[in-house]
Amino acid sequence: MTWTMNSCFVTLAILFLWRVEEMAEACSCSPAHPQQAFCSSDVVIRAKVVGEEEVDAGNDIYGNPIKRIKYDIKQIKMFKGPTQDIDAIYTAPSSAICGVTLETNGKKEYLITGKLEADGTMHVTLCDFIEPWEALSATQKKSLTQRYETGCDCKITRCTSIPCTISSPTECLWTDWVIEKIYNGEQAKHFACIKRSDDSCAWYRGSAPPKKDFLDIEDP
């Protein structure tokens, strides 16, 4: 009887450890405003995915092979990145470790943000901002070339519950979650956090460039 109880205890302990490992491996990301994603990324491109294959990416510290998914892409436009075109992006093979799944029929266009590795390859995760091009608002599309970069010195602070405040005039308070209970709300779709003429930052609505001495939020 004692042996049976000990055996059950060991089995439960093993199952518990497996569950902890699974939870530890699960991908977890903090929501980011599209402008934050643009500013923190090495590469921002518009592209179609035209192919997919699993490739070897060396070995881990235990000698086990590391697999990656390689997506062959057709770059349409680069908004931020190296001088040469990107013809492939790499990601982990599972969503549990932040791997990204993309359509590979070459029909859907994506906005893809990611990191540039030392060898010149582009890597993406579920924490990067990757959206179908058609799902972006007109302001988001325009801001990729006209607005987001001018506000990269500003800080967007996410508000998750009331009250929430900013601690610096260079911050913009992102309130989509507390107001609409979604992160892809009005501020994400239609606003950019822009540095003003007095070096403070404020939300700016619309895709047209702000006035040279812009001081207040205004609708063009």
Secondary structure, DSSP 4 states (H G I P E B T S, - for coil): -HHHHHHHHHHHHHHHHHHHHHHHHS-------HHHHHHH-SEEEEEEEEEEEEEEEEE-TTSPEEEEEEEEEEEEEEEES-SSPP-EEEE-SSGGGT------SS--EEEEEEEE-TTS-EE--TTS-EEEGGGS-HHHHHHHHHTGGGGTTSEEEE--SSS---SSTTEEEE-HHHHHS-SSSHHHHHEEEEE-TTS-EEEEESSSPPPTT--S----
